[in-house]
């Protein structure tokens, strides 16, 4: 059967769609739910489906979660079916009133979590949707042979990824990322999305970008940098702060023929251009 014409409900015959809301988890400027799902299913379940929400969006028994795949237009990864166990008035960390939910993962569809890719053209921004108005438009795009483990390498000029996402890719040694960055020299940028402050670094010689970034992942986020170490040591959990707020970008890829001195000069150029020395950044020199 052609996957393009397989309706979603065929795969979930026991689910009571009339008592289900669809969780449409979409990216925002500073957050991508696919990154949360990839790095921690527990966080995905408890923070994105359970816990605090600004309104009573889960007013049915089940939550059918789909996650936007940024690299695939109109494609969504199935993130599980959750059963709402309880809800009560609550507040978020900023004191805003809302609803706190306690949810548990349903047995239904477990084998499809992270494997089923749904094709659906988004027609509204709402996070919690009734399936009655969209189920007939949702189709099976594909069923992955393995659980989704992170996006494919997007190209050197398209790296702008969260610390936690890259850390998991690095620890999993995702082959395409390893191949692309292990022997790559150049200048990179770390941006703290909480403060807007930046840090410029470089990798050259036998140490490629992949190895250099690995130093951040194994050190809890600072890789020996004095100002980053000071920042993270001031936090209750410095490693968690880095995972949530640090984003990595490859500013400039250098040729294998470029000398160490040339790359250091380019690093200095970017420090000046982005004002990362002093109060606007985390570069000490």
ROGU-547951 format. One record per residue: x, y, z of N, C-alpha, C in turn; residue in one letter. Coordinates in pm, whole numbers, padded with zeros to 5 digits, always signed. Example, Ala and Ser with C-alpha at 12.3 -4.5 7.8 and 13.67 -1.06 7.14 Angstrom:
+01319-00569+00780+01230-00450+00780+01320-00330+00780a+01285-00225+00708+01367-00106+00714+01290+00003+00787s
//
This chain:
+00085-00120+00000+00000+00000+00000+00088+00125+00000x+00052+00225-00075+00128+00350-00082+00111+00427+00047x+00224+00463+00111+00219+00535+00238+00144+00667+00229x+00142+00727+00109+00079+00858+00093-00071+00853+00121x-00130+00736+00113-00275+00729+00130-00315+00652+00256x-00221+00625+00344-00255+00556+00469-00298+00658+00573x-00425+00658+00614-00469+00750+00719-00414+00708+00854x-00389+00806+00939-00326+00781+01068-00408+00690+01158x-00539+00707+01159-00621+00633+01256-00616+00482+01236x-00576+00437+01116-00564+00293+01093-00459+00230+01185x-00356+00307+01219-00247+00256+01302-00281+00255+01451x-00391+00321+01487-00429+00330+01628-00577+00294+01645x-00613+00169+01615-00754+00130+01615-00820+00133+01752x-00742+00122+01860-00800+00117+01994-00815+00255+02057x-00759+00357+01994-00763+00491+02053-00900+00555+02034x-00955+00608+02140-01082+00681+02134-01052+00825+02094x-01061+00852+01964-01028+00985+01914-01123+01092+01967x-01243+01053+02001-01339+01149+02056-01304+01195+02195x-01212+01124+02260-01167+01163+02394-01017+01193+02392x-00972+01246+02276-00829+01273+02255-00808+01415+02204x-00701+01479+02249-00655+01605+02191-00521+01578+02123x-00497+01646+02012-00369+01634+01942-00277+01745+01990x-00161+01706+02038-00059+01803+02081+00029+01833+01961x+00016+01954+01907+00096+01997+01793+00216+02073+01848x+00328+02005+01864+00447+02064+01926+00532+02130+01817x+00535+02263+01821+00600+02340+01716+00720+02416+01769x+00814+02443+01679+00933+02518+01718+00898+02664+01741x+00978+02728+01826+00970+02871+01850+01109+02927+01824x+01126+03060+01826+01259+03116+01798+01370+03061+01885x+01339+03025+02010+01444+02981+02103+01429+02837+02150x+01338+02764+02090+01315+02628+02139+01260+02540+02028x+01310+02417+02024+01260+02320+01927+01223+02193+02002x+01096+02157+02003+01056+02036+02076+01124+01909+02028x+01163+01904+01900+01231+01785+01851+01364+01766+01923x+01427+01878+01963+01553+01869+02037+01529+01812+02176x+01420+01854+02238+01385+01802+02371+01359+01652+02363x+01278+01612+02266+01246+01470+02247+01372+01387+02227x+01465+01440+02148+01586+01365+02115+01678+01349+02236x+01690+01455+02316+01786+01446+02427+01729+01380+02552x+01596+01387+02572+01540+01330+02696+01391+01304+02680x+01352+01176+02672+01210+01146+02662+01137+01183+02791x+01204+01171+02903+01143+01208+03031+01106+01357+03033x+01198+01440+02983+01170+01583+02976+01056+01610+02877x+01058+01540+02765+00951+01555+02666+00817+01519+02727x+00809+01408+02799+00683+01366+02859+00636+01462+02967x+00724+01494+03059+00682+01568+03178+00673+01719+03157x+00765+01775+03079+00767+01920+03064+00684+01968+02946x+00673+01888+02841+00602+01933+02722+00460+01879+02713x+00434+01765+02773+00299+01709+02772+00233+01721+02908x+00310+01703+03013+00257+01721+03148+00299+01854+03207x+00293+01862+03339+00329+01982+03414+00250+02104+03369x+00316+02221+03364+00244+02348+03345+00205+02374+03200x+00081+02423+03184+00035+02479+03056-00049+02602+03089x-00047+02698+03000-00110+02826+03030-00262+02820+03033x-00320+02715+02976-00466+02701+02980-00504+02553+02990x-00633+02529+02999-00681+02390+03014-00690+02325+02876x-00572+02305+02816-00569+02253+02679-00592+02102+02673x-00559+02031+02781-00576+01885+02780-00703+01849+02857x-00817+01883+02797-00947+01859+02862-01014+01731+02813x-00933+01641+02758-00979+01507+02723-00885+01405+02786x-00919+01279+02775-00845+01175+02847-00707+01149+02789x-00693+01165+02656-00567+01128+02592-00506+01245+02515x-00373+01240+02505-00296+01337+02427-00220+01260+02320x-00246+01293+02194-00175+01232+02082-00072+01334+02035x+00056+01308+02061+00159+01410+02038+00233+01391+01906x+00245+01501+01833+00327+01504+01713+00424+01621+01724x+00544+01603+01670+00652+01699+01687+00700+01748+01551x+00709+01878+01536+00753+01936+01409+00896+01895+01377x+00917+01850+01253+01051+01819+01203+01098+01937+01120x+01185+02023+01173+01223+02147+01105+01283+02127+00967x+01352+02015+00946+01418+01992+00818+01328+01929+00713x+01204+01894+00753+01111+01830+00660+00977+01903+00664x+00951+01990+00568+00826+02067+00568+00702+01978+00573x+00607+02016+00657+00478+01947+00671+00493+01804+00723x+00604+01775+00790+00624+01642+00848+00639+01652+00999x+00579+01555+01068+00574+01556+01214+00609+01418+01266x+00690+01413+01369+00730+01287+01429+00633+01251+01542x+00587+01128+01543+00497+01083+01648+00572+01073+01780x+00522+01145+01882+00591+01151+02010+00525+01074+02122x+00421+00996+02091+00358+00914+02193+00215+00953+02224x+00144+00863+02290+00009+00888+02340+00018+00891+02492x-00032+00999+02551-00025+01016+02696-00166+01022+02754x-00181+00959+02869-00310+00962+02939-00305+01066+03050x-00404+01154+03051-00412+01257+03154-00466+01194+03282x-00385+01193+03386-00425+01132+03513-00492+01232+03606x-00443+01356+03603-00502+01459+03689-00459+01596+03642x-00531+01697+03686-00491+01835+03658-00539+01924+03772x-00468+02034+03793-00502+02127+03901-00447+02264+03866x-00499+02370+03927-00444+02504+03903-00297+02509+03944x-00220+02583+03868-00077+02594+03899-00017+02721+03844x+00113+02736+03863+00186+02852+03812+00317+02804+03750x+00366+02882+03652+00497+02849+03597+00605+02916+03682x+00730+02905+03642+00840+02956+03723+00840+03109+03732x+00765+03173+03644+00755+03319+03649+00630+03366+03724x+00556+03271+03778+00438+03306+03856+00310+03319+03777x+00316+03291+03645+00196+03302+03563+00102+03186+03593x-00026+03217+03613-00123+03114+03646-00158+03029+03524x-00186+02903+03550-00223+02811+03444-00274+02682+03503x-00244+02572+03436-00289+02440+03480-00170+02344+03481x-00156+02269+03588-00054+02164+03596-00118+02029+03570x-00055+01951+03483-00107+01820+03445-00011+01710+03488x-00069+01598+03529+00009+01477+03551-00032+01378+03444x+00064+01332+03365+00034+01241+03255+00121+01116+03264x+00076+01010+03201+00157+00888+03191+00152+00838+03048x+00257+00771+03007+00266+00719+02871+00173+00599+02855x+00089+00605+02753-00002+00494+02724+00072+00381+02653x+00019+00261+02666+00076+00146+02595+00048+00156+02445x-00056+00230+02409-00095+00239+02269+00013+00310+02186x+00054+00246+02079+00146+00309+01985+00290+00320+02030x+00328+00252+02136+00465+00267+02188+00571+00231+02085x+00545+00129+02007+00645+00085+01908+00664+00187+01796x+00570+00280+01783+00576+00380+01677+00642+00510+01723x+00666+00525+01853+00723+00650+01904+00861+00674+01842x+00879+00791+01786+01007+00826+01725+01032+00760+01591x+00935+00684+01540+00952+00615+01412+00847+00658+01309x+00726+00680+01354+00619+00721+01263+00633+00868+01227x+00640+00896+01098+00643+01034+01049+00509+01063+00983x+00444+01167+01031+00310+01204+00986+00320+01322+00889x+00247+01312+00778+00235+01427+00688+00106+01501+00720x+00121+01628+00752+00004+01712+00781+00042+01858+00758x-00038+01929+00682-00011+02070+00654-00076+02154+00763x+00007+02220+00841-00041+02300+00954-00130+02413+00905x-00244+02429+00971-00337+02535+00930-00369+02633+01042x-00308+02615+01157-00332+02707+01269-00219+02691+01369x-00209+02787+01461-00100+02786+01557-00132+02707+01683x-00257+02681+01710-00299+02622+01837-00222+02496+01870x-00184+02483+01997-00106+02368+02044-00194+02245+02067x-00310+02265+02129-00400+02155+02158-00517+02155+02062x-00525+02054+01977-00627+02053+01872-00720+01933+01888x-00846+01952+01851-00938+01840+01844-00912+01764+01715x-00899+01633+01721-00868+01556+01600-00980+01557+01497x-01102+01589+01540-01215+01586+01446-01192+01677+01326x-01117+01786+01346-01098+01881+01237-00971+01861+01157x-00891+01760+01193-00763+01744+01125-00726+01600+01093x-00792+01504+01157-00753+01364+01141-00762+01318+00997x-00863+01365+00925-00881+01323+00786-00772+01379+00694x-00695+01475+00744-00588+01536+00665-00450+01479+00699x-00443+01395+00802-00315+01340+00847-00289+01206+00781x-00172+01192+00723-00135+01071+00651+00000+01019+00699x+00024+00891+00678+00155+00833+00708+00253+00876+00599x+00360+00943+00641+00465+00979+00546+00565+00866+00533x+00611+00815+00647+00700+00700+00649+00709+00644+00790x+00758+00523+00800+00788+00462+00930+00937+00431+00929x+01011+00500+01014+01156+00486+01017+01195+00348+01071x+01302+00290+01019+01346+00158+01068+01400+00163+01211x+01452+00280+01250+01506+00299+01385+01442+00424+01446x+01445+00430+01579+01394+00548+01648+01475+00671+01609x+01407+00779+01582+01472+00904+01544+01577+00942+01647x+01702+00965+01602+01813+00990+01694+01876+01126+01672x+01807+01215+01605+01863+01347+01577+01869+01371+01429x+01869+01497+01393+01863+01530+01252+01994+01496+01180x+01982+01474+01050+02100+01450+00968+02184+01577+00962x+02313+01560+00934+02401+01676+00927+02348+01774+00822x+02325+01901+00860+02258+01996+00771+02349+02071+00676x+02479+02049+00686+02574+02129+00609+02646+02226+00702x+02771+02254+00672+02852+02337+00761+02794+02476+00784x+02729+02530+00683+02676+02667+00695+02539+02672+00762x+02484+02558+00800+02350+02556+00861+02350+02504+01004x+02465+02509+01069+02472+02465+01209+02435+02581+01300x+02329+02564+01375+02289+02659+01480+02210+02577+01580x+02282+02497+01656+02220+02390+01735+02245+02406+01884x+02146+02363+01958+02151+02366+02103+02257+02270+02158x+02319+02312+02267+02422+02232+02335+02374+02089+02362x+02254+02077+02421+02202+01946+02457+02184+01855+02337x+02142+01914+02225+02124+01835+02102+02258+01787+02049x+02354+01879+02041+02486+01841+01992+02556+01742+02085x+02534+01760+02214+02594+01668+02310+02547+01525+02285x+02418+01509+02261+02366+01374+02236+02420+01319+02104x+02426+01403+02000+02482+01360+01873+02628+01318+01891x+02700+01393+01973+02841+01364+01997+02857+01234+02075x+02778+01216+02180+02788+01094+02262+02742+00971+02184x+02648+00992+02092+02601+00881+02008+02692+00857+01888x+02789+00948+01868+02880+00940+01752+02804+00923+01622x+02704+01011+01600+02622+01002+01479+02715+01014+01357x+02719+00911+01273+02823+00900+01170+02836+01020+01077x+02724+01076+01029+02735+01185+00933+02793+01311+00998x+02759+01337+01124+02816+01451+01196+02965+01429+01223x+03000+01309+01264+03140+01277+01291+03224+01296+01166x+03176+01243+01054+03251+01252+00929+03268+01396+00883x+03165+01476+00903+03168+01614+00853+03254+01707+00938x+03264+01680+01068+03329+01776+01157+03458+01727+01223x+03489+01601+01212+03609+01549+01279+03737+01609+01223x+03741+01633+01095+03862+01687+01032+03840+01830+00983x+03740+01894+01041+03705+02031+01000+03773+02132+01092x+03849+02224+01033+03909+02335+01106+03822+02458+01089x+03834+02553+01181+03760+02676+01162+03731+02752+01289x+03642+02848+01276+03604+02937+01387+03457+02913+01418x+03426+02903+01546+03288+02876+01587+03241+02980+01689x+03111+02983+01707+03047+03078+01798+02957+03003+01894x+02964+03038+02022+02869+02988+02122+02789+03108+02170x+02657+03101+02157+02569+03209+02201+02486+03162+02319x+02484+03243+02422+02400+03217+02539+02265+03282+02513x+02163+03201+02485+02031+03254+02452+01961+03317+02572x+02013+03295+02690+01954+03355+02810+01997+03501+02823x+02124+03528+02793+02180+03662+02812+02214+03734+02682x+02229+03658+02574+02271+03716+02447+02422+03728+02434x+02497+03693+02538+02642+03701+02533+02699+03588+02448x+02816+03616+02388+02873+03522+02293+03017+03487+02326x+03060+03376+02273+03199+03333+02286+03246+03282+02151x+03362+03329+02107+03422+03285+01981+03541+03196+02011x+03546+03081+01945+03658+02989+01961+03700+02933+01827x+03804+02851+01828+03853+02795+01703+03909+02655+01726x+03922+02582+01618+03983+02449+01620+04075+02438+01500x+04194+02383+01521+04292+02373+01412+04388+02258+01441x+04469+02227+01342+04563+02117+01357+04491+01983+01361x+04539+01893+01445+04479+01760+01455+04345+01763+01528x+04319+01868+01605+04192+01880+01678+04088+01945+01587x+03995+01867+01538+03888+01922+01455+03778+01982+01540x+03680+02041+01473+03566+02103+01542+03495+02001+01631x+03477+01879+01581+03402+01778+01657+03471+01746+01789x+03602+01731+01784+03679+01703+01905+03677+01822+02000x+03692+01941+01944+03692+02062+02026+03558+02078+02096x+03449+02061+02025+03317+02072+02088+03296+01964+02192x+03357+01848+02172+03347+01742+02271+03403+01784+02406x+03501+01876+02406+03556+01926+02532+03450+02000+02614x+03359+02068+02546+03250+02137+02617+03155+02035+02679x+03126+01930+02605+03030+01831+02652+03083+01751+02771x+03214+01727+02774+03272+01648+02883+03311+01732+03004x+03310+01864+02990+03349+01952+03102+03229+02021+03166x+03109+01989+03118+02991+02055+03174+02962+02189+03112x+03030+02221+02999+02994+02340+02925+03100+02446+02906x+03215+02436+02975+03312+02546+02968+03439+02515+02890x+03478+02388+02877+03598+02347+02803+03723+02420+02848x+03725+02460+02974+03843+02527+03028+03844+02677+03015x+03747+02735+02943+03741+02880+02929+03707+02944+03064x+03788+03042+03104+03776+03100+03238+03641+03168+03260x+03598+03249+03165+03473+03324+03184+03351+03232+03177x+03355+03134+03089+03244+03039+03084+03239+02955+03211x+03357+02919+03261+03364+02842+03386+03307+02924+03501x+03339+03053+03504+03287+03141+03610+03135+03152+03599x+03085+03168+03476+02940+03178+03456+02869+03052+03505x+02917+02937+03462+02848+02812+03493+02861+02774+03640x+02972+02812+03703+02988+02782+03845+02895+02865+03932x+02843+02976+03876+02751+03061+03951+02607+03010+03945x+02583+02909+03863+02449+02853+03848+02430+02733+03941x+02305+02708+03975+02276+02592+04060+02321+02463+03992x+02298+02455+03862+02342+02339+03784+02397+02392+03653x+02529+02414+03651+02592+02476+03534+02576+02396+03407x+02588+02264+03416+02575+02180+03297+02434+02188+03239x+02334+02190+03326+02195+02202+03280+02172+02338+03215x+02234+02442+03271+02222+02576+03212+02280+02577+03071x+02398+02516+03055+02461+02511+02924+02375+02433+02825x+02322+02319+02868+02239+02238+02778+02117+02313+02730x+02061+02395+02814+01939+02466+02779+01964+02592+02699x+02074+02663+02727+02091+02799+02675+02202+02819+02573x+02300+02730+02567+02412+02750+02475+02377+02694+02336x+02406+02774+02234+02387+02733+02095+02519+02748+02020x+02551+02648+01937+02677+02645+01864+02653+02675+01715x+02741+02756+01660+02736+02791+01518+02877+02784+01461x+02892+02731+01342+03021+02733+01274+03027+02861+01192x+03109+02956+01236+03118+03085+01167+03195+03073+01036x+03301+02997+01039+03390+02994+00924+03464+02860+00918x+03451+02793+00807+03521+02666+00787+03650+02693+00711x+03760+02646+00763+03890+02670+00700+03935+02550+00618x+04016+02578+00520+04073+02472+00438+04178+02396+00518x+04198+02271+00483+04301+02191+00550+04440+02247+00524x+04452+02332+00423+04581+02394+00390+04607+02519+00472x+04504+02571+00540+04521+02694+00618+04605+02667+00742x+04693+02759+00773+04783+02743+00887+04713+02774+01018x+04773+02727+01126+04722+02756+01260+04718+02907+01283x+04823+02976+01238+04830+03121+01257+04715+03191+01185x+04682+03145+01064+04574+03207+00988+04440+03189+01060x+04415+03069+01111+04287+03043+01180+04277+03127+01307x+04388+03142+01379+04387+03226+01499+04360+03371+01463x+04413+03416+01349+04385+03552+01302+04237+03569+01270x+04178+03467+01208+04035+03474+01176+03951+03472+01304x+03995+03395+01402+03926+03393+01531+03928+03532+01593x+04044+03599+01587+04056+03735+01642+03965+03832+01567x+03955+03814+01434+03867+03900+01355+03723+03890+01402x+03676+03768+01423+03538+03748+01466+03514+03798+01607x+03614+03788+01693+03600+03843+01828+03578+03994+01822x+03651+04060+01734+03636+04205+01719+03503+04238+01653x+03467+04164+01549+03344+04193+01476+03220+04174+01562x+03223+04075+01650+03106+04043+01732+03116+04097+01875x+03223+04173+01901+03240+04239+02032+03233+04140+02148x+03301+04027+02132+03291+03924+02235+03392+03941+02348x+03482+04038+02335+03571+04071+02446+03505+04177+02532x+03514+04162+02663+03455+04263+02750+03311+04233+02784x+03233+04337+02805+03098+04321+02860+02999+04257+02763x+03034+04250+02634+02940+04194+02537+02963+04046+02508x+03062+03987+02573+03089+03847+02543+03168+03777+02651x+03206+03654+02622+03275+03569+02719+03420+03543+02682x+03475+03618+02585+03616+03603+02551+03700+03693+02640x+03800+03634+02704+03886+03712+02793+03997+03782+02717x+04040+03722+02606+04149+03784+02528+04122+03768+02379x
//
